[in-house]
Amino acid sequence: MKELQLVIEYVELPFLLTILELNIKKIKESNFKLGPLFELHLRTMQDRVSKEQYRVRQEMRRRGIKFWSNISWRIVLRPSIFVGDTHTN
């Protein structure tokens, strides 16, 4: 289960970074008086997410989990186990 959670985080974290960046952009474009404070908070969150992304990649590497995509998603948890693919190799 821990391996699956790592893969889920690996996929989700880049989306979270994108959402944070979009929110920062919207705050900068607004006339919100507390905009700079919220931007600082969002940048801090970005930093935390980036650090978590690094930790997830390191843990996946340590466990030998490889992730790649093509037309169909394939996630290798162990050399003989494929998740997200109906083919067996």
C-alpha angles and dihedrals in degrees: 000000000000089000092054090048090053091052092048090051090046089057098040102045097068089053090051091052090051092050091049091050092050091050091050089052092050092049092050090051093050129081092230109149093217092044096114091051093050091045090054090050092049091049089052089052090049090054091051092048091049090052091049090049089054091048091050092050091049092049092048090051091048091052093044093244112156125193129193138148139210129152089322121033116249123187118185113207095167129359093265101036124081122186123194093021128091092206121094119213 
